[in-house]
Amino acid sequence: MLDVNVDSLDFNTIQITDETKQVETFNLKKELAVNEHNLLVEMLAQPTKYVYWSSVLEKLKYFQEALELELEFLVATLDKQARDEMKQLAEKPTKDSVEAFIKRHPDYQAKRQECLNYDYVIGRVQRIVKAFEQRKDMLQSYGKQVLENQLYGKGAGTTPIQTPQQPPQHPYWGGYQQPQ
């Protein structure tokens, strides 16, 4: 039996802390919910919600890239430090020994953990953005279905639509004849 422990399976709420340290909490179940009674409101709000979450994702990717650049700089710094220390001990610095030195260093481990955290958060936000993409498709399909139900009644096609009839056209005059 495979025993997998995860921190939380609560995918309903997510907290976002912006750069000004303001915290916003979102209930994703409510953000993604749609029913026939709020369909128009949700169709109008969909682009805004999608842009918001896409922007959050892009900002997270930006922060992740900046952190990865910091990690690369740290690796370069630790590489030199490792080689210098090994030379002082009269050891020949090999690629593997330098790499091991870097990976054991607490600063590297902390930065690497931050990168892993960004990977996790970005993965979650990517799935949220994907959910809003699927929601867009669902809203279009559901809106079309509701419109057809309104036009044709429940059971589409069983109740004919009542449209005002145009008076018959007279073939010679191009006008219409008054019913007698």
Phi, psi and omega in degrees: 000135179266122180254112182247123178255131176236157184291318183198138175254020179276097179262006182281324183240147177217139179251135178239127176251119182277181184294341178267010178070016174277137184253131174238135179249132181242135172264103186295330178298318178286321180298326184265351185290144178214141169215175186298332185279335179244020185301311182297317179299316181290325177296321180287329181276343185305310181300321180295316179296317181296315180297320180301307184291326176295321178293319176300316180298315180296321179295319178296320178296323177297312179298320180297317180297319178297319179294322178294325175294320176298320179295318178299318178297318179297318179299318179296319179295314180292330177300311180297317180298317180297314181296319179296315181295320180292326178292324179293330179273006180063031175257149176275119180288117176259165180302316181293319181291323178293317179298319178296318177302314182297314184292335178278345184290133183298325179295319178296315181299321180294314179296320180295322178295321176299318178298318178296321177298317177297320177303316181295311182295317179297321176300316179296315182291327176298321178290328175294314178299318178298321178297321178289330174294316178294325179297321178301312179298319180294319179298319178297313181294315181294320178298319178296318180295317179296318179298316178297321178295323179289322181286316188252359180085171179295136180088022176015108175102346182280334178245117181292146179284139180264111178243147178295135181275142175275144176298147181298144179276136175279131186295335185262325187266341184079359180257201179237157179260141176286133176296141182257000000 
